[in-house]
Amino acid sequence: MLDLFNLAGRTALVTGANTGLGQGIALALAAAGADIVVAGRSPADDTAAQVRALGRRFLDVRADLSSTAPVRDVVAAAVNLNGRLDIVVNNAGIIRRADSVDVDEADWDAVIDTNLKSVFFLSQAAARHMAAHGGGKIVNIASLLSFQGGIRVPAYAASKSAIAGLTRALANEWAAQGINVNAIAPGYFDTNNTAALRADPVREPAILARIPAGRWGQPGDLAGAAVFLASRASDYVHGVVLPVDGGWLAR
């Protein structure tokens, strides 16, 4: 049974993996046996050191994923590491907080381009390779706001709702080609994106009181879900948006 979760010999591309959830996912996949390629704007030196300490190969590709221009180069670099690309985790994302009446077009476009547009085109480029090489796994990072509306984050909520729909749409098209497309919807996690919330003396305790598990999530809490969706254990799982939220949606 444990062999179903073994990722030895596989190459995984994780975007936005220098810190936070992306780093936690990259380390989980490496611990399960995968070699890791990361892509993002910032150096991932800490992630590199931890992945290599696990005995896995590592490649850091610098790319601004607010644009679709580097997508093909990122996928090509990932394939070149071992001659194959088996797993893609679309984690890179940004958030802009403002009252909806004050959101400007530049912030709206930045969030949609990074969180949605680049996810589609990176998935498309990866799927072309995967379809020609027996299949693969694409894991999108959705959000609780794929199910809810949130407060003061209209572009983020729109992008993450769209990620849920995109996950299902791509699963419908690509399942027959051996490509599994699924998503993880993290709840409230201790990351850079939630720093403002955790520092808010009103919202932080209100959020914490609403989480049945009684704590904010840590990046390592995504490890099991990420390895499951990236492994053979999920071969008959398509189009799922899996909440990892400490019970938030069950409340």
C-alpha positions as a printed NumPy array, in Angstrom:
array([[  0.   ,   0.   ,   0.   ],
       [  2.723,   2.512,   0.909],
       [  4.253,   2.077,  -2.551],
       [  1.218,   3.865,  -3.996],
       [  2.52 ,   7.067,  -2.401],
       [  6.135,   6.604,  -3.513],
       [  7.317,   9.382,  -5.848],
       [ 10.817,   8.034,  -6.472],
       [ 12.032,   8.757,  -9.999],
       [  9.486,  11.496, -10.597],
       [ 10.016,  15.168, -11.273],
       [  7.77 ,  17.741,  -9.628],
       [  7.457,  21.411, -10.531],
       [  6.18 ,  23.624,  -7.7  ],
       [  5.605,  27.325,  -8.26 ],
       [  6.116,  29.872,  -5.494],
       [  8.085,  27.464,  -3.311],
       [ 10.635,  29.731,  -1.662],
       [  8.554,  29.966,   1.539],
       [  5.188,  29.053,   3.021],
       [  2.784,  26.557,   1.525],
       [  4.812,  26.066,  -1.651],
       [  7.92 ,  25.248,   0.32 ],
       [  5.993,  22.843,   2.532],
       [  4.581,  21.06 ,  -0.517],
       [  7.962,  20.88 ,  -2.254],
       [  9.54 ,  19.324,   0.838],
       [  6.697,  16.824,   1.175],
       [  7.083,  15.696,  -2.439],
       [ 10.855,  15.437,  -1.99 ],
       [ 10.416,  13.379,   1.174],
       [  8.209,  11.029,  -0.859],
       [ 11.014,  10.629,  -3.419],
       [ 10.507,  13.268,  -6.103],
       [ 13.161,  15.548,  -7.572],
       [ 12.052,  19.166,  -7.313],
       [ 11.96 ,  22.115,  -9.694],
       [ 10.706,  25.402,  -8.285],
       [  9.723,  28.52 , -10.197],
       [  9.181,  32.021,  -8.881],
       [ 10.534,  35.544,  -8.622],
       [ 12.527,  35.061,  -5.415],
       [ 15.478,  32.76 ,  -4.721],
       [ 14.561,  29.478,  -3.056],
       [ 17.883,  28.83 ,  -1.321],
       [ 16.35 ,  27.497,   1.889],
       [ 14.068,  25.145,  -0.028],
       [ 17.047,  23.999,  -2.108],
       [ 19.103,  23.146,   0.961],
       [ 16.294,  21.147,   2.541],
       [ 15.451,  19.265,  -0.653],
       [ 19.094,  18.368,  -1.262],
       [ 19.438,  17.245,   2.352],
       [ 16.772,  14.671,   1.518],
       [ 18.971,  13.395,  -1.307],
       [ 16.86 ,  14.784,  -4.141],
       [ 17.867,  16.821,  -7.158],
       [ 16.795,  20.457,  -7.163],
       [ 16.475,  23.199,  -9.768],
       [ 15.497,  26.827,  -9.113],
       [ 14.016,  28.572, -12.169],
       [ 13.587,  32.329, -11.84 ],
       [ 10.298,  33.411, -13.423],
       [  7.727,  36.152, -12.976],
       [  4.457,  34.241, -13.073],
       [  2.357,  37.379, -13.269],
       [  3.106,  37.012, -16.987],
       [  2.538,  34.009, -19.228],
       [  5.739,  34.731, -21.16 ],
       [  8.039,  32.428, -19.134],
       [  5.613,  29.497, -18.939],
       [  7.07 ,  27.392, -21.761],
       [ 10.623,  28.026, -20.565],
       [  9.697,  26.954, -17.027],
       [  8.184,  23.699, -18.26 ],
       [ 11.121,  23.066, -20.597],
       [ 13.584,  23.604, -17.736],
       [ 11.638,  21.195, -15.533],
       [ 11.612,  18.539, -18.256],
       [ 15.331,  18.983, -18.845],
       [ 16.23 ,  18.136, -15.242],
       [ 15.455,  14.432, -15.686],
       [ 13.949,  14.233, -19.155],
       [ 10.402,  14.16 , -17.784],
       [  7.791,  16.153, -15.872],
       [  5.364,  14.115, -13.795],
       [  3.855,  16.543, -11.29 ],
       [  2.934,  20.235, -11.373],
       [  1.757,  22.147,  -8.312],
       [  0.35 ,  25.562,  -9.196],
       [  0.939,  27.303,  -5.892],
       [  2.208,  30.794,  -6.8  ],
       [ -0.317,  33.441,  -5.897],
       [ -0.778,  36.958,  -4.581],
       [ -3.445,  38.814,  -2.66 ],
       [ -4.462,  42.474,  -2.576],
       [ -6.622,  43.684,   0.327],
       [ -8.878,  46.706,  -0.089],
       [-12.533,  47.633,   0.135],
       [-14.156,  46.609,  -3.134],
       [-15.091,  50.214,  -3.943],
       [-11.381,  51.105,  -3.816],
       [ -9.848,  48.264,  -5.874],
       [ -8.073,  49.604,  -8.944],
       [ -7.572,  47.886, -12.272],
       [ -3.842,  47.351, -11.79 ],
       [ -4.332,  45.387,  -8.58 ],
       [ -7.229,  43.424, -10.091],
       [ -5.159,  42.454, -13.127],
       [ -2.109,  41.54 , -11.049],
       [ -4.109,  39.098,  -8.931],
       [ -6.034,  37.54 , -11.826],
       [ -2.946,  37.212, -14.018],
       [ -0.871,  35.541, -11.298],
       [ -3.531,  33.414,  -9.617],
       [ -5.535,  32.303, -12.647],
       [ -4.168,  33.142, -16.081],
       [ -0.671,  31.782, -15.452],
       [ -2.127,  28.659, -13.82 ],
       [ -4.045,  27.82 , -16.973],
       [ -1.167,  28.375, -19.363],
       [  1.371,  26.576, -17.166],
       [ -1.039,  23.645, -16.878],
       [ -1.567,  23.707, -20.63 ],
       [  2.167,  23.578, -21.347],
       [  2.669,  20.798, -18.809],
       [ -0.285,  18.793, -20.112],
       [  1.112,  18.807, -23.644],
       [  4.223,  17.098, -22.317],
       [  2.322,  14.768, -19.986],
       [ -0.128,  13.634, -22.642],
       [  2.773,  12.612, -24.866],
       [  4.539,  10.743, -22.039],
       [  1.851,   8.649, -20.389],
       [  0.147,  11.174, -18.118],
       [  0.866,  13.102, -14.957],
       [ -0.544,  14.966, -11.992],
       [ -1.559,  18.624, -11.818],
       [ -2.428,  20.008,  -8.391],
       [ -3.835,  23.522,  -8.175],
       [ -3.88 ,  25.495,  -4.955],
       [ -7.389,  26.795,  -4.438],
       [ -8.658,  28.375,  -1.208],
       [-11.551,  28.521,   1.232],
       [-12.534,  31.437,  -0.985],
       [-13.176,  28.937,  -3.751],
       [-16.306,  28.251,  -1.657],
       [-16.848,  31.559,   0.135],
       [-16.65 ,  35.247,  -0.685],
       [-14.221,  36.562,   1.879],
       [-13.858,  40.174,   2.97 ],
       [-11.941,  42.924,   1.162],
       [-10.318,  40.52 ,  -1.322],
       [-12.625,  40.524,  -4.371],
       [ -9.967,  39.741,  -6.988],
       [ -8.498,  36.954,  -4.864],
       [-11.938,  35.439,  -4.238],
       [-12.745,  35.641,  -7.947],
       [ -9.441,  34.016,  -8.905],
       [ -9.767,  31.17 ,  -6.407],
       [-13.395,  30.492,  -7.33 ],
       [-12.206,  30.314, -10.916],
       [ -9.424,  27.889,  -9.946],
       [-12.06 ,  25.475,  -8.657],
       [-13.94 ,  25.686, -11.944],
       [-10.78 ,  25.435, -14.004],
       [ -9.718,  22.339, -12.059],
       [-12.958,  20.59 , -12.951],
       [-12.867,  21.763, -16.57 ],
       [ -9.32 ,  20.5  , -17.161],
       [-10.046,  17.24 , -15.355],
       [-12.937,  16.615, -17.729],
       [-10.733,  17.126, -20.778],
       [ -7.512,  15.464, -19.664],
       [ -8.546,  12.503, -17.496],
       [ -8.741,  10.181, -20.494],
       [ -5.112,  11.081, -21.304],
       [ -3.903,   9.908, -17.902],
       [ -3.625,  13.41 , -16.455],
       [ -5.191,  13.954, -13.055],
       [ -6.164,  17.557, -12.32 ],
       [ -7.202,  18.249,  -8.736],
       [ -6.89 ,  21.059,  -6.211],
       [ -6.171,  21.62 ,  -2.541],
       [ -8.105,  24.362,  -0.764],
       [ -6.053,  25.448,   2.254],
       [ -7.81 ,  27.117,   5.148],
       [ -6.226,  29.783,   7.318],
       [ -2.495,  29.058,   7.364],
       [  0.443,  30.791,   9.003],
       [  2.06 ,  32.3  ,   5.88 ],
       [  3.145,  35.655,   4.497],
       [ -0.25 ,  36.083,   2.808],
       [ -2.05 ,  35.999,   6.163],
       [  0.378,  38.192,   8.096],
       [ -2.043,  41.129,   8.073],
       [ -4.887,  38.965,   9.374],
       [ -2.787,  37.418,  12.121],
       [ -1.721,  40.9  ,  13.213],
       [ -5.305,  42.196,  13.298],
       [ -6.479,  42.318,  16.936],
       [-10.121,  41.894,  15.914],
       [-10.058,  39.456,  13.016],
       [ -7.328,  37.098,  14.259],
       [ -9.199,  35.889,  17.371],
       [-12.469,  35.755,  15.417],
       [-10.886,  33.531,  12.775],
       [ -9.214,  31.306,  15.342],
       [-12.482,  30.844,  17.235],
       [-14.143,  29.681,  13.983],
       [-11.578,  26.913,  13.29 ],
       [-12.648,  23.636,  14.939],
       [ -9.028,  22.458,  15.139],
       [ -8.297,  25.511,  17.292],
       [ -5.169,  26.678,  15.482],
       [ -3.854,  28.196,  12.27 ],
       [ -2.513,  25.659,   9.786],
       [  1.197,  25.139,   9.242],
       [  2.725,  24.404,   5.796],
       [  3.46 ,  20.826,   6.824],
       [ -0.271,  20.232,   7.278],
       [ -0.592,  20.097,   3.481],
       [  1.987,  17.309,   3.112],
       [ -0.391,  14.352,   3.117],
       [ -2.895,  15.889,   0.711],
       [ -0.15 ,  16.998,  -1.669],
       [  1.575,  13.614,  -1.781],
       [ -1.766,  11.841,  -2.201],
       [ -2.814,  13.972,  -5.181],
       [  0.663,  13.727,  -6.736],
       [  0.933,   9.959,  -6.393],
       [ -0.552,   6.781,  -7.863],
       [ -2.835,   6.625,  -4.827],
       [ -5.043,   9.231,  -6.538],
       [ -5.096,   7.681, -10.012],
       [ -8.913,   7.543, -10.067],
       [ -9.407,  10.967,  -8.473],
       [-10.252,  13.735, -10.954],
       [-11.606,  17.25 , -10.525],
       [-11.638,  17.29 ,  -6.717],
       [-11.15 ,  20.445,  -4.645],
       [ -9.935,  19.056,  -1.315],
       [-10.231,  21.38 ,   1.697],
       [ -7.427,  21.222,   4.251],
       [ -8.875,  23.731,   6.657],
       [ -8.921,  22.478,  10.241],
       [-12.668,  21.889,   9.867],
       [-13.559,  25.464,   8.859],
       [-16.08 ,  24.47 ,   6.165],
       [-17.698,  21.888,   8.443],
       [-18.478,  24.52 ,  11.076]])
